[in-house]
Amino acid sequence: ERLGSVVTIEYNSNVTLVYYSLSDVKVTAGMKVKTGDIIGTSGSNKLENEKQNCLLFEVYLNGNLVNPIDFFEMKLEDLNK
């Protein structure tokens, strides 16, 4: 695949995280994950040919793509709205 292995994690009905360019994926569809679980390692994709490893990351809040920096600065109570 162009973006390498992809893992999508739904944390709750409001928050979905998508990890691209993974290798050695440790999770399977329907598996429950918790903080600290390893979902995979950074890998490669066909977009970043000059780099050995990379990780692409998207955050969706209420179905809308948000900047990961903004997401990590949010308060927990804001993520449940």
C-alpha positions as CSV (number, residue, x, y, z in Angstrom):
1,E,0.0,0.0,0.0
2,R,1.2,3.5,-0.7
3,L,1.0,4.6,2.9
4,G,2.3,1.4,4.4
5,S,0.3,-0.5,7.1
6,V,-2.6,1.6,8.6
7,V,-4.2,1.2,12.0
8,T,-7.3,3.1,13.0
9,I,-8.2,3.3,16.7
10,E,-11.6,4.6,17.9
11,Y,-11.0,5.8,21.5
12,N,-14.6,6.8,22.0
13,S,-17.5,7.9,19.8
14,N,-15.8,11.3,19.4
15,V,-12.1,10.5,18.9
16,T,-10.5,8.5,16.2
17,L,-6.7,8.2,15.6
18,V,-5.2,6.9,12.4
19,Y,-1.6,5.8,12.2
20,Y,0.0,5.3,8.8
21,S,3.4,3.8,7.7
22,L,3.5,1.2,10.5
23,S,5.4,-2.0,10.4
24,D,5.4,-4.9,12.8
25,V,1.7,-4.2,13.6
26,K,0.8,-5.7,17.0
27,V,-3.0,-5.2,17.0
28,T,-5.8,-6.8,15.0
29,A,-9.3,-5.6,14.1
30,G,-11.6,-5.4,17.0
31,M,-8.8,-5.6,19.6
32,K,-9.1,-3.4,22.7
33,V,-6.0,-1.3,23.3
34,K,-5.1,0.8,26.4
35,T,-2.5,3.4,27.2
36,G,1.0,2.0,26.8
37,D,0.1,-0.8,24.4
38,I,2.4,-1.0,21.4
39,I,0.3,-1.0,18.2
40,G,3.4,-1.3,15.9
41,T,6.7,0.4,15.0
42,S,7.4,3.1,12.5
43,G,7.9,1.8,9.0
44,S,8.1,3.1,5.5
45,N,5.7,4.3,2.8
46,K,5.9,5.0,-0.9
47,L,5.5,8.8,-0.3
48,E,8.7,9.2,1.7
49,N,11.2,7.2,-0.3
50,E,14.3,9.1,1.0
51,K,13.5,8.3,4.6
52,Q,14.1,4.9,6.2
53,N,11.2,5.2,8.8
54,C,8.4,7.6,9.3
55,L,5.0,7.7,11.0
56,L,2.0,9.6,9.6
57,F,-0.7,10.4,12.1
58,E,-4.3,11.8,11.9
59,V,-6.7,12.8,14.6
60,Y,-10.5,13.1,14.0
61,L,-12.7,14.8,16.6
62,N,-16.4,14.4,16.0
63,G,-15.6,13.2,12.5
64,N,-13.5,16.3,11.7
65,L,-9.8,16.2,11.0
66,V,-7.9,18.3,13.6
67,N,-4.3,19.3,14.0
68,P,-2.6,16.8,16.4
69,I,-0.8,19.6,18.2
70,D,-4.2,21.2,19.0
71,F,-5.6,17.8,20.0
72,F,-2.9,17.1,22.5
73,E,-3.4,20.5,24.1
74,M,-7.2,19.9,24.6
75,K,-8.6,19.1,28.1
76,L,-10.1,15.7,28.5
77,E,-13.6,17.1,29.1
78,D,-13.5,18.8,25.7
79,L,-13.0,15.4,24.0
80,N,-16.3,14.1,25.3
81,K,-18.5,16.9,23.8
